[in-house]
Structure formats: structure tokens, C-alpha cells
Amino acid sequence: MKASLLNSDTQLNQASYYEASVQREPAGAPLAGAVQADAVVVGAGYAGLSAAIELAQRGMNVVVLEAERVGAGASGRNGGQVIVGYASGQHPFVEQLGRADARRAWDMSMESIRLLDGHIEQHHIECDRVHGYLHLADSPRKARALVADMQELRDDYGFDSQLYTGVEVRQHLESPRYCAAAFESVSGHLHPLKLALGLAAAARKLGVKIYEHSPVTALQRGAKLVASTQRGSVTASFGVLAGNCTLGEFGPQVAPELTPRIMPVGTYMIASAALDAALCERLIPSNAAACDNNFVLDYFRFSADHRMLFGGEVSYSTATPTNLKEVMRRRMVQVFPALADVAVDFVWGGFVDISMDRAPDFGRLGRNLYYLQGFSGHGVATTVLGGRLVAEAVSGQAERFDVFARLQHRNFPGGAMLRMPSLVLGTLYHRLKDLL
Ligand SMILES: Cc1cc2nc3c(=O)[nH]c(=O)nc-3n(C[C@H](O)[C@H](O)[C@H](O)COP(=O)(O)OP(=O)(O)OC[C@H]3O[C@@H](n4cnc5c(N)ncnc54)[C@H](O)[C@@H]3O)c2cc1C
């Protein structure tokens, strides 16, 4: 039987290392009664929270409605890798918008890292922030692709990384698997749930009201928007939809036109037992985050308490892969044979909202309802940018938001029933290519 997205998603959040390593405040009461606001935000992940902060900083009265808890979605469970650039690379921007706007999109991606660090500093968010990133290749063909990507970013955008090949790679990552690595220090990593909770605290300090356990089940559009939950409603002049893959699960009628443009793809993580600090330093001396350039990628890094946090695997149905903990452990040991005897303490996962071409999908539904989706697994920094751009657009400066809104996004082929099988076929092809 096909598992529902919501059931799988909830189950995948039962045993996350991140939840086990924070203290949450008890949830407040869900929304009840009729509330008025300047702006209503649906979803308390990074996208919704950063939009709320930015709108509140511009003097707006903002209400955030969250179906579960702050950071309960992808924002509280991800790899914590803060990555410059977009999952799509620059190609959709160059091809659809031309070189000048592609350049602006790149510059905004660089800005997204500064914005994120600005939030962390300004709001005193303790989230174990580390700079340093290794992009890895595990075959000569992938190494050529890595070098080509580096070259393009250097030539077209002035973005430099340091290339290591052959035996040099082992000085930066003690793994037999990789033959090339590109290091840069703009990207890096952090504790994702601490970031989400920190953003929520910052939003509250700015006067934003956040109602948890308040799924939006209906949204009336017009000059005034009315977002309804089971026991209450928010009437507002502006709205931001930041509900990621589960938006349509909680409220199928909230924005049905957005659902076919993204595909929920399951991705999974494990956290090892805490390791010796000396071993961590030997395996990744720079303590950088790392990710390979395969189509189905492995991504990993150490936590502040010296656990290996290893992500990978994918599922294109909503079902969780069987024997997940062992499958993930084996992947980790392939990369780091030195961890063969290390226990795995946590296993969890979530869904990534991929768009057809993996470029972010920002836009408007009517004049006053904005949406942010399609982060395609590159959302930690880009969501924060999205929040700023929405706030600029709401305040009448839409030029930068519109760089993204002008990108055309196609629906996944096959409609609701067939979009997953079509994606599986397409992906099988790329998985086979990864093995060559
Ligand atoms: C396992 C995993 C690993 C990842 N690793 C990385 C990584 O290392 N680096 C990176 O850059 N990106 C990574 N990502 C992607 C990144 O986490 C996301 O792009 C980002 O967190 C998306 O933020 P968001 O605010 O759009 O969505 P979310 O964080 O998912 O927030 C959406 C929120 O909206 C709520 N919601 C949905 N519908 C409704 C409704 N109708 N009413 C009210 N509330 C609603 C949900 O409950 C949820 O809390 C990863 C994702 C996963 C799942």
C-alpha cells in the first residue's frame, strides 16, 4: 500500500539527532477566533520565519501559522549544509533570463550566506556555525565535471575554490572514495533546528505571533486574504506560502496550482555515536561540510559534539526505504572505513521539494499572495534570501524578487498519478550514469 506523504514525513521526524539535542519550549495554544494582521505566513520553516522577520522589521504586524511545531519540516532535520549557489546551477538563469540576471541571481546567492550570518549574529542564534565546504568527485568523469563547474564559477562569477586531486585529497578528507575535491570557505554548516528555533525567537521578539499546531486548511483570496484553521482565521492584506512539500497535504485547496510544480523526494540521515575529537580531526581536518557531485548524492559533516552526520539515499515514492539505518551505515562506511565499528545512534529523514529544473520557484498568486518553494535540497541559505525578497516585494520593491518570479517552471509530467513513476525512470538513468 502506498504510504501517505504526511505519515511518512511524521515518522521520519520521530528520532532525529537534532530534536534530541535541543530543549523546546512547550507549544502555545493553537489559533482560535478571528485575528487581523498585515501579513499572514503559512509555515514556520526558514522561509516562513525569515519572511516574517523581514516583514516585521519593515513595521508590519505578522502572524505565522504552523501546522506542527517550528522547524518540524525540512528546516529542523536537514544536513545543515549552508551552500552557496542553487541546486540547478546557473544554467536556468542564464538560459531563461540572460547573463545579466544570472549574475544578479549568483550575487543574491552570495548575499544569502551573508544574510544568514547576519541573522545569526544580530539575533544571537547559537547554532554551531562553521565555515568550509568540500565538493567531492568519486570518478575521473565526475572530477572533470567538478573542474568544469569550478572553472565556470571562476570565469563567469569570480568565485574561487581550491582544487585537490589524487593523493592530495586524502590530506583534506581521509576517504579512499574520492579522486578530486574543491574546497571553499563561503559555504559551511550549522545545527539546522537550533537555527529554526533561533529565527522563531527572533521573530517573536519583533512582535510576530507564531501559532503552532494550526494547519491552514483553506485560504480565501482577494484584496483581503483569509487563512482558516480548524478553530480560527487570520485576515491579512498580504500572504506568504512557505509550506514546502506538505502545504497541499494539510490544505489541498490552499494553493493547488503549486503542488504539481514540486516533487517530494525523500532523503535520509544518520548520526553516529560521539567520536573521539582526534578521529574527527583526522577524517576531516578542516571540519568542513562535504558533499559529492553524484546525482544521488552523499553529504556529511561532523556535529559540534563530534558525531558523523551522514546523509544520502533517496526515495521517489513516499515510502521509507527498508532497513534504512543499515543502508545508511554502509554508505557511511564506504566513505569512511575507519567508522566501520561505530554505532549509529539516530536515523531520520524528510522530503525535499524539488522543482523540474531544480531552480527555486518563487512567485505570486494574484497581487498579494506570495510563495516560496522548489529549493531542491539547497534551502538552508536560499530560504533566508527568499524571505528577504518577499518582504522587499511586499514593500513595493519587487525587482529582485522578480528575477526569480520570471523563471518559468514546468509541472512534473504525468499529473498527480504519474509524476512519481516518470521521475523514477528519469532518475534511474542518472543513477546508472553515477556508476560509470
Ligand atoms: C533530510 C534533508 C536534508 C537536507 N539537507 C540540506 C542541506 O544540507 N543543505 C541545504 O541547503 N538544504 C538541505 N535540505 C533542504 C532544506 O532543508 C529545505 O530546502 C528548507 O529547510 C526548506 O525550508 P522551508 O521553510 O521552505 O520548508 P520547511 O522547513 O519544510 O517548512 C515548511 C513548514 O510549513 C508547515 N506547513 C505545511 N503546510 C502547512 C499548512 N497548510 N498550514 C500551516 N503550516 C504548514 C510545515 O509543517 C513546515 O513546518 C534538506 C532537506 C531534508 C529533508
The ligand as a Gaussian input file, in Angstrom:
#p B3LYP/6-31G(d) Opt

LIG

0 1
 C       16.870000      15.310000       5.168000
 C       17.087000      16.648000       4.479000
 C       18.368000      17.107000       4.302000
 C       18.578000      18.354000       3.704000
 N       19.853000      18.839000       3.673000
 C       20.062000      20.109000       3.243000
 C       21.354000      20.686000       3.357000
 O       22.284000      20.088000       3.897000
 N       21.535000      21.945000       2.858000
 C       20.515000      22.657000       2.296000
 O       20.734000      23.791000       1.855000
 N       19.247000      22.134000       2.234000
 C       19.007000      20.895000       2.716000
 N       17.741000      20.389000       2.698000
 C       16.653000      21.237000       2.202000
 C       16.261000      22.307000       3.223000
 O       16.130000      21.734000       4.486000
 C       14.942000      22.936000       2.766000
 O       15.090000      23.448000       1.463000
 C       14.473000      24.065000       3.677000
 O       14.543000      23.717000       5.028000
 C       13.055000      24.434000       3.273000
 O       12.559000      25.376000       4.194000
 P       11.045000      25.789000       4.098000
 O       10.836000      26.818000       5.116000
 O       10.703000      26.085000       2.677000
 O       10.229000      24.446000       4.426000
 P       10.039000      23.625000       5.790000
 O       11.175000      23.751000       6.693000
 O        9.642000      22.246000       5.387000
 O        8.836000      24.359000       6.475000
 C        7.527000      24.292000       5.992000
 C        6.616000      24.321000       7.190000
 O        5.294000      24.573000       6.749000
 C        4.412000      23.823000       7.540000
 N        3.168000      23.686000       6.773000
 C        2.973000      22.997000       5.621000
 N        1.702000      23.126000       5.216000
 C        1.084000      23.906000       6.117000
 C       -0.238000      24.395000       6.242000
 N       -1.180000      24.100000       5.336000
 N       -0.528000      25.169000       7.301000
 C        0.419000      25.509000       8.217000
 N        1.688000      25.053000       8.147000
 C        2.022000      24.280000       7.105000
 C        5.147000      22.533000       7.779000
 O        4.662000      21.845000       8.926000
 C        6.578000      23.005000       7.938000
 O        6.935000      23.227000       9.291000
 C       17.482000      19.123000       3.244000
 C       16.190000      18.635000       3.397000
 C       15.977000      17.419000       4.025000
 C       14.578000      16.927000       4.199000

